[in-house]
Amino acid sequence: MGKITVHEFVSLDGVFEDPSWTAEFGFTEGMGAAIGAMTGACSALLLGRRTYQMFAPAWSARSSEDDPGVAFFNESPKHVVSSTLTAADEWQNSSVLGAYDPAVVRTLKDEADGDLYISGSGTLVRALLADGLVDELHLLVYPVVLGSGAKLFPEGSQRTPLALAAQEGFENGVLHLTYTPPVA
């Protein structure tokens, strides 16, 4: 049985849309190690359709010389939650699970040899949190208020208590906050 590990880049005001705005802060060695630790425990990716369609051309065109994470992203199985895609042929080892169904995700999680990694995929992440299926929520919080853009938790989001499990700061001002479901 695996865990579902979510990773998001967010601004102080919660924007996670198109994280190209993170480039001005750089990507530190510590940040690379933190994300490497997350993906290192995972055996597959679970993605929403929009993130899958952004990741597929970006990752499939990279080599290990470009980025040490290439092997994980390109070689691991990728499970896409989508009510509109019927095939996921543009990126190796990808399959479509169909529309979001918490029972299907629970089965995938129960049968996984390792953990499942999610990045981006806001609609999927919100649904998984609401259904109690996220085991770890890793937020890399950037020291900037963007003022506009899609927020990970938009107005009207369901109340979801979480417990702070770990925190780490990087020299560029980014904080890595790890949350888990609260212990009962």
HELIX and SHEET records of a PDB file:
HELIX    1   1 PRO A   19  PHE A   25  5                                   7    
HELIX    2   2 GLU A   29  GLY A   40  1                                  12    
HELIX    3   3 ARG A   49  SER A   60  1                                  12    
HELIX    4   4 VAL A   70  GLU A   75  1                                   6    
HELIX    5   5 PRO A  102  GLU A  111  1                                  10    
HELIX    6   6 GLY A  122  ALA A  130  1                                   9    
SHEET    1   A 8 SER A  94  GLY A  98  0                                        
SHEET    2   A 8 LYS A  78  VAL A  81  1                                        
SHEET    3   A 8 CYS A  42  GLY A  48  1                                        
SHEET    4   A 8 ASP A 115  SER A 119  1                                        
SHEET    5   A 8 ILE A   4  SER A  11  1                                        
SHEET    6   A 8 GLU A 136  TYR A 142  1                                        
SHEET    7   A 8 LEU A 175  THR A 180 -1                                        
SHEET    8   A 8 ALA A 163  GLY A 169 -1                                        
END                                                                             
